[in-house]
């Protein structure tokens, strides 16, 4: 369907269609009054022109009402037909000086709608021709026709131009309004796009706490697919503080004047899982209100973030620092006191060499303990940062023989057998060499440390593409209650035999951390006073 000039709208086209049907009917009825001499007119040329004009006017009016113009040519032909019929009606039925000549303004509006300014100019030109023809034919018999026709011409043109100016002014206002709405919609879409791409959950409420805008992160945080629009914020966010007291968020929103951030609020899901939230809320500022003589607001903005993990890490960090400080304080104090004693004994004439040797050995043991703790912390740090975690091709048999040679002397000093039990077939594995060695070293060191007599066995067997590493000892064993805790950092059993040996409490915690890094799981089988077996498995390299 053809859409005309800049002033074209579906509504204006509809009005023109109705006017194109109704106006000819009105003019035809008025023509019958002229024909019956009810209305004086010297221009009535007879029934043939009148009925011909009436027939074609009705025909075109009905056609254009039923069948909308589809092309520019259709619109032009119909407007030309209307102009010709209107001109003929004025020349052969009523004359120019008729009240209904004002309907020519409708032709101007139709031309403006479909063909803009050029159509209006042509319509005015044709009206000038009609007026000129009428003056030419009637000047000799009715000289006053010149005056009446010219007055009508000026009135129609001026009225038409004023009407068109008003119409175009409305078109400009409508275009500006439409542009403003489009820009507003664009800005809203941009803001919604930005908000929906934020990782933090964002809710916007009205002054009563009814949610009006929310982003996708809000649905993710609250674990729901239901619409939040129109719901009260306290029905959606049932929060409690650290004392498990319910928090009515709308009360806090109404009391706030500026942005407020709280990180002491918990939210519980329907399945009982609880998360810690950081909630920032603030009033949405609006313009200055003359009635209220102050700044007003249109609602509230609420920003939420799940800080469960962050708070857990923070608490874990604080605990870690506290425990490390405590664990370091004891050996440092012993070393400092022992060295001070050595300095005093060296100045005393009765000090013997064995006395000095014992003191130095004590200090050395504590320094070795500190060294182990630093090494464990360094390994833990590397694992957390992913340093040296690149996998590589490892010859398992070669690695195991190297570890056996390295710890055989330490076992011999304690009068322990360090046995090696290898399968007939051992392929390679593809994993981090550093992490694998650290795990095996931790297990071997602990086995030798907590075994007073008997043996330590390093067993490596392959079956169905899986290599299983096992470190078995005949030591003091681990109680059932301790087995659930030994992989916690800084945990050491209360067993007096464990306390007899120095240890950082980090070895097994580091081993558990490394096992997750290389995608394996540590298994423990232990019986008090009968020894322990630590094992884990890795797939062979394909």
Protein Blocks (a to p, Z undefined) as FASTA:
>chain_A
ZZddfklcfklmmmmmmmmmmmmmmmmmmmmmmmnomagcfkbgbjklmmmmmmmmmmmm
mmmmmmccfbfklmmmmmmmmmmmmmmmmmmmnommbfklmmmmmmmmmmmmmnommlmm
mmmmmmmmmmmmmmmmmmmmmmmlmmmmmmmmmmmmmmmmmmmmmmmmmmmmmmmmmmmm
mmmmmmmmmmmmmmmmpmbdcddddfkopafbdcfklmmmnopabdfehpafklmmccdd
fkopacdfklmmmmpmbdcddfkbccddfkopacddddddddddddddfklopacdebdc
dddddfklmmmmmmmmmmmmmmmmmmmmmmmmmmmmmmmmmmmmmmpmkbcfklmmmmmm
mmmmmmmmmmmmmmmmmmmmmmmnopakaccdddfklmmmmmmmmmmmmmmmnopacddd
ddfbdcdddddfklmmmmmmmmmmmmmmmpcbhcdddddddeehiacdddddfbebpafk
lmmmmmpghiacfbfklmmpgcehlmmmmmmmmmmmnopaddddddehiapcdddddddd
ZZ
